[in-house]
Amino acid sequence: MISRIPVTVITGFLGAGKTSLVRHVLNNARGKRLALIINEFGEIGVDGELLRGCGDAACEEAELIELSNGCICCTVADDFIPAMTAILQSDPLPDHIIIETSGLALPQPLLRAFNWPEIAAGVTIDGVIAVADAQALAEGRFAASESAVNALRRADEMLDHETPLGELFADQLATADMVVLNKTDLVAKEGLEEVEAGLQAKARPGVAIVRAAHGKLDPKILLGLQSEVENDLAARPSLHELDHGGEAHEHDDFDSFAIKLAPSADRADLLARLERTIRTHDILRLKGFAAISGSAARLVVQAVGPRVESWFDRPWSSEETPATSLVIIGQSPLEREAISASLKAV
């Protein structure tokens, strides 16, 4: 009898550090053959590009499948099942499969898909890992009980409902076997303890909260949980499905679009322009690659709210025309023309 391949599902809100965590796992695979499914929200495969460049044999391009046709929880039949089927037909088979969901994905529809006959005999969910941004939570930009609307609810009892972002985060915690509290290096000890207490109150009993910085966590901690989550879904209630009668959903509360810009003359000017645009238009997430005039290297840009990070990851190849390509994600509707004009302003 062939044992089933363990699968680790990594969830988490936008910019929490899922890709950094996955990249660290790939770079420390210690000979384990890994397959990776990336679910990118937006038109540019930013996360897949970063992982292809991880520099380790464990993340060869042939072992990475990128789903970019929408949120994985909305395209289970069209995208996820075929992707898993392809992996199960590969030779040799992987030792472990890692799925990094979109920051907007509800976990339950994906977890239920592991009981589909096409894949149930070949895989088991080893564990669900929820990644949380410690600094964002400490600053109240996104806490376990959510966003700006919650401040209004404290003042007015008539607002007896959660925001879409709060509902999403609650579902991620409800399904998790472990919560990785990332970016802890950006928060003081007292703030971390307060954030952890809030997460513990929202997570299921017994779920461990593990601290990390820059997504660096020993794979031994994340892999090998042996939770068999597909047989334990009743113990992981979904707030979204309870509120919506189990019906399929659309991500009408979120919007995203891609934009291409000419190379920027100055890195500092570009980052200032990005931060100004994010603050003005309340953009939740911005990520992509940028070209800086006079530089032979590609600049990676990652932003969660107004916090913008950037680094040069590799030289532009001879087949590439240096340009800036960004994905913008926010609550619907995004003011696309105004945002585009702001990003293009010099």
C-alpha positions as CSV (number, residue, x, y, z in Angstrom):
1,M,0.0,0.0,0.0
2,I,1.5,3.3,-1.1
3,S,1.6,5.9,1.6
4,R,-0.1,9.3,0.8
5,I,2.1,12.3,0.2
6,P,1.9,14.9,3.0
7,V,0.7,18.4,2.0
8,T,1.3,21.6,3.9
9,V,-1.1,24.5,3.2
10,I,0.2,27.9,4.1
11,T,-2.4,30.7,4.5
12,G,-2.1,34.2,5.7
13,F,-3.2,37.8,5.1
14,L,-1.6,39.9,2.4
15,G,2.1,40.6,3.0
16,A,2.3,38.5,6.1
17,G,5.5,36.8,4.8
18,K,4.2,33.5,3.3
19,T,6.6,33.7,0.3
20,S,9.6,34.4,2.6
21,L,8.6,31.4,4.7
22,V,8.2,29.1,1.7
23,R,11.5,30.3,0.3
24,H,13.3,29.5,3.5
25,V,11.8,26.0,3.6
26,L,12.9,25.4,0.0
27,N,16.4,26.6,0.8
28,N,16.7,24.3,3.7
29,A,15.0,21.2,2.3
30,R,18.0,19.0,3.2
31,G,17.6,16.7,0.1
32,K,13.8,16.4,0.5
33,R,12.0,16.5,-2.9
34,L,9.4,19.2,-2.7
35,A,6.6,20.3,-5.0
36,L,5.1,23.7,-4.8
37,I,1.8,25.2,-5.8
38,I,1.6,29.0,-5.7
39,N,-1.7,30.8,-6.0
40,E,-1.0,34.4,-7.2
41,F,-3.7,37.1,-6.8
42,G,-3.2,39.4,-9.7
43,E,-1.8,39.4,-13.2
44,I,1.9,39.3,-12.5
45,G,3.5,36.2,-11.0
46,V,5.6,38.0,-8.4
47,D,5.8,35.3,-5.8
48,G,6.5,32.6,-8.3
49,E,9.4,34.6,-9.8
50,L,10.9,35.1,-6.4
51,L,10.7,31.4,-5.6
52,R,12.2,30.4,-8.9
53,G,15.2,32.4,-8.0
54,C,15.7,30.8,-4.6
55,G,19.0,29.2,-5.7
56,D,18.3,25.7,-4.4
57,A,17.7,22.4,-6.3
58,A,14.6,21.9,-4.3
59,C,12.7,24.6,-6.2
60,E,13.5,23.8,-9.8
61,E,11.0,25.4,-12.1
62,A,9.6,22.0,-13.2
63,E,8.4,21.4,-9.6
64,L,6.6,24.8,-9.2
65,I,3.0,25.2,-10.4
66,E,1.7,28.7,-10.4
67,L,-2.1,29.3,-10.4
68,S,-2.8,32.8,-11.5
69,N,-6.4,32.6,-12.7
70,G,-7.9,33.8,-9.5
71,C,-8.2,32.8,-5.9
72,I,-7.6,29.1,-5.4
73,C,-10.7,28.7,-3.2
74,C,-12.8,29.9,-6.2
75,T,-11.1,27.8,-8.8
76,V,-10.8,24.4,-7.1
77,A,-12.2,22.4,-10.0
78,D,-10.7,24.3,-12.8
79,D,-7.2,24.9,-11.5
80,F,-6.3,23.2,-8.2
81,I,-7.5,19.6,-9.0
82,P,-5.6,19.5,-12.3
83,A,-2.5,20.9,-10.6
84,M,-2.6,18.2,-7.9
85,T,-3.3,15.5,-10.5
86,A,-0.3,16.6,-12.5
87,I,1.9,16.4,-9.4
88,L,0.6,12.9,-8.5
89,Q,1.4,11.7,-12.0
90,S,5.0,13.0,-11.9
91,D,8.0,10.6,-11.7
92,P,9.6,10.6,-9.2
93,L,6.9,11.7,-6.9
94,P,7.7,14.5,-4.4
95,D,8.3,13.8,-0.7
96,H,6.1,16.7,0.3
97,I,3.8,19.2,-1.4
98,I,3.6,22.9,-0.2
99,I,0.7,25.1,-1.2
100,E,1.0,28.8,-0.7
101,T,-2.5,30.3,-1.0
102,S,-3.4,33.8,-2.1
103,G,-3.7,36.3,0.7
104,L,-7.4,36.5,-0.1
105,A,-8.1,32.8,-0.1
106,L,-10.7,31.2,2.3
107,P,-9.1,28.0,3.5
108,Q,-12.2,25.8,3.8
109,P,-13.1,25.3,0.1
110,L,-9.5,24.2,-0.6
111,L,-9.3,21.9,2.4
112,R,-12.6,20.2,1.4
113,A,-11.1,19.5,-2.1
114,F,-8.7,17.0,-0.5
115,N,-11.6,14.7,-0.2
116,W,-12.3,14.7,-3.9
117,P,-11.8,11.2,-5.4
118,E,-9.2,12.5,-7.9
119,I,-6.7,13.2,-5.2
120,A,-7.9,11.7,-1.9
121,A,-6.0,8.4,-2.3
122,G,-2.7,10.1,-3.1
123,V,-2.3,12.9,-0.5
124,T,-3.1,13.9,3.0
125,I,-3.0,17.4,4.6
126,D,-0.1,17.3,7.0
127,G,-1.0,20.7,8.4
128,V,-2.3,24.2,7.9
129,I,0.0,27.0,8.7
130,A,-1.4,30.6,9.2
131,V,1.2,33.3,8.8
132,A,0.5,36.6,10.6
133,D,2.2,40.0,10.4
134,A,3.3,40.9,13.9
135,Q,3.9,44.6,13.2
136,A,0.6,45.1,11.3
137,L,-1.3,43.5,14.2
138,A,0.5,45.5,16.8
139,E,-0.3,48.7,15.0
140,G,-3.9,47.8,14.7
141,R,-3.9,47.9,10.9
142,F,-5.2,44.4,10.9
143,A,-5.9,42.7,14.2
144,A,-7.7,39.4,14.9
145,S,-11.0,41.2,15.2
146,E,-10.2,43.4,12.1
147,S,-10.2,46.9,10.8
148,A,-11.5,50.4,11.0
149,V,-15.1,49.3,10.9
150,N,-14.6,47.7,14.3
151,A,-13.7,51.1,15.8
152,L,-17.1,52.2,14.6
153,R,-18.8,49.1,16.1
154,R,-17.3,50.0,19.6
155,A,-19.1,53.3,19.3
156,D,-22.3,52.1,17.8
157,E,-23.8,48.7,18.7
158,M,-25.9,48.7,15.5
159,L,-22.8,47.8,13.6
160,D,-23.1,44.2,14.6
161,H,-21.0,42.6,11.8
162,E,-17.4,42.0,10.8
163,T,-15.6,43.5,7.9
164,P,-14.6,41.2,5.0
165,L,-10.9,41.4,6.2
166,G,-11.8,40.3,9.7
167,E,-13.9,37.4,8.5
168,L,-11.1,36.2,6.3
169,F,-8.5,36.4,9.1
170,A,-10.9,34.6,11.5
171,D,-11.3,31.7,9.0
172,Q,-7.5,31.4,8.5
173,L,-7.0,31.1,12.3
174,A,-10.0,28.7,12.6
175,T,-8.4,26.2,10.3
176,A,-4.7,26.5,11.4
177,D,-2.7,23.8,13.1
178,M,0.0,26.4,13.8
179,V,0.3,30.2,13.6
180,V,3.6,31.7,12.5
181,L,3.9,35.2,13.9
182,N,6.3,36.7,11.4
183,K,8.2,40.0,11.5
184,T,8.6,39.8,15.2
185,D,11.9,41.8,14.9
186,L,9.8,44.9,14.2
187,V,7.8,44.8,17.5
188,A,8.8,45.4,21.1
189,K,8.5,42.5,23.6
190,E,5.4,43.9,25.3
191,G,3.7,44.4,21.9
192,L,4.5,40.9,20.9
193,E,3.0,39.4,24.0
194,E,-0.2,41.4,23.5
195,V,-0.5,40.3,19.9
196,E,0.1,36.6,20.8
197,A,-2.6,36.8,23.5
198,G,-5.0,38.1,20.9
199,L,-4.2,35.4,18.5
200,Q,-4.4,32.7,21.1
201,A,-7.9,33.8,22.0
202,K,-9.0,33.5,18.4
203,A,-7.2,30.3,17.4
204,R,-8.5,26.8,18.2
205,P,-7.4,25.3,21.5
206,G,-4.0,23.8,21.5
207,V,-2.8,25.7,18.4
208,A,0.9,26.7,18.8
209,I,2.0,30.3,18.0
210,V,5.6,30.3,16.8
211,R,7.7,33.5,16.4
212,A,9.7,34.2,13.3
213,A,11.6,37.1,11.5
214,H,12.0,37.3,7.7
215,G,10.2,34.0,7.4
216,K,13.1,32.1,8.9
217,L,11.9,29.0,10.6
218,D,13.3,25.5,10.7
219,P,11.3,23.3,8.3
220,K,11.2,20.6,10.9
221,I,8.8,22.8,12.9
222,L,6.4,23.3,9.9
223,L,6.5,19.9,8.2
224,G,5.6,16.5,9.7
225,L,2.6,17.6,11.8
226,Q,0.5,14.6,10.6
227,S,-2.8,16.3,11.3
228,E,-4.8,14.6,8.5
229,V,-6.8,17.8,8.3
230,E,-9.2,16.5,5.6
231,N,-10.6,14.2,8.3
232,D,-11.0,16.9,10.8
233,L,-12.9,19.7,9.0
234,A,-15.8,19.7,11.4
235,A,-13.5,20.9,14.2
236,R,-12.4,23.8,12.0
237,P,-15.6,25.9,11.6
238,S,-15.6,28.6,8.9
239,L,-17.2,31.9,10.0
240,H,-17.7,32.8,6.3
241,E,-19.6,29.6,5.5
242,L,-21.7,29.9,8.7
243,D,-22.7,33.5,7.8
244,H,-23.3,32.7,4.1
245,G,-25.0,29.3,4.4
246,G,-22.2,27.4,2.8
247,E,-22.7,29.0,-0.6
248,A,-19.9,29.7,-3.0
249,H,-18.5,33.2,-2.8
250,E,-16.9,35.8,-5.1
251,H,-14.3,38.2,-4.0
252,D,-16.4,41.3,-4.6
253,D,-14.9,43.0,-1.6
254,F,-11.5,43.0,-3.1
255,D,-10.1,44.5,-6.3
256,S,-6.7,44.2,-8.0
257,F,-5.0,45.4,-11.2
258,A,-1.6,45.4,-12.8
259,I,0.3,48.4,-14.1
260,K,3.5,48.8,-16.0
261,L,5.7,51.9,-15.6
262,A,8.8,53.2,-17.3
263,P,12.1,52.9,-15.4
264,S,12.5,55.4,-12.6
265,A,15.4,57.8,-12.4
266,D,15.8,57.4,-8.7
267,R,15.0,54.6,-6.2
268,A,14.2,56.9,-3.3
269,D,11.8,58.9,-5.5
270,L,10.0,55.7,-6.6
271,L,9.6,54.4,-3.1
272,A,8.3,57.8,-1.9
273,R,5.8,57.9,-4.8
274,L,4.6,54.4,-3.9
275,E,4.2,55.2,-0.2
276,R,2.3,58.4,-1.0
277,T,-0.1,56.6,-3.4
278,I,-0.7,53.8,-0.9
279,R,-1.6,56.3,1.8
280,T,-3.8,58.4,-0.4
281,H,-5.8,55.5,-1.8
282,D,-5.7,53.1,1.2
283,I,-4.1,50.3,-0.9
284,L,-3.8,47.1,1.1
285,R,-1.0,45.5,-0.8
286,L,1.4,46.4,-3.6
287,K,4.1,44.2,-5.0
288,G,6.2,43.7,-8.1
289,F,9.5,44.5,-9.8
290,A,10.9,47.9,-10.7
291,A,13.6,49.1,-13.1
292,I,15.9,51.9,-11.9
293,S,17.8,53.9,-14.6
294,G,21.5,53.2,-14.5
295,S,21.1,50.0,-12.5
296,A,21.6,46.6,-14.1
297,A,19.6,44.8,-11.4
298,R,15.9,44.3,-10.9
299,L,14.4,45.9,-7.8
300,V,11.8,43.8,-5.9
301,V,9.1,45.9,-4.3
302,Q,6.8,44.6,-1.5
303,A,4.4,46.8,0.4
304,V,1.8,46.1,3.2
305,G,-0.1,49.2,3.8
306,P,2.3,52.2,3.8
307,R,5.3,50.0,4.8
308,V,7.4,49.6,1.6
309,E,10.3,47.3,1.4
310,S,12.7,46.9,-1.6
311,W,15.8,45.0,-2.6
312,F,17.8,44.1,-5.7
313,D,17.4,40.4,-6.4
314,R,19.1,39.7,-9.7
315,P,20.4,41.4,-12.9
316,W,17.9,41.8,-15.8
317,S,18.5,39.1,-18.4
318,S,19.4,39.8,-22.0
319,E,15.8,38.7,-23.0
320,E,14.1,41.2,-20.7
321,T,13.3,44.9,-21.3
322,P,13.8,46.6,-17.9
323,A,10.4,48.1,-16.8
324,T,8.4,48.4,-13.6
325,S,5.5,46.0,-13.2
326,L,3.3,46.2,-10.2
327,V,0.2,44.5,-8.8
328,I,-2.1,46.7,-6.7
329,I,-4.6,45.0,-4.3
330,G,-7.3,46.8,-2.2
331,Q,-10.9,46.8,-1.2
332,S,-13.3,47.3,-4.0
333,P,-13.6,49.5,-5.9
334,L,-10.0,50.7,-6.5
335,E,-9.7,54.1,-8.1
336,R,-7.6,52.7,-11.0
337,E,-7.2,55.8,-13.0
338,A,-6.2,58.0,-10.0
339,I,-3.9,55.4,-8.7
340,S,-2.2,54.9,-12.1
341,A,-1.8,58.7,-12.4
342,S,-0.3,59.0,-9.0
343,L,2.2,56.2,-9.7
344,K,3.2,57.7,-13.0
345,A,3.7,61.2,-11.5
346,V,7.3,62.4,-11.4
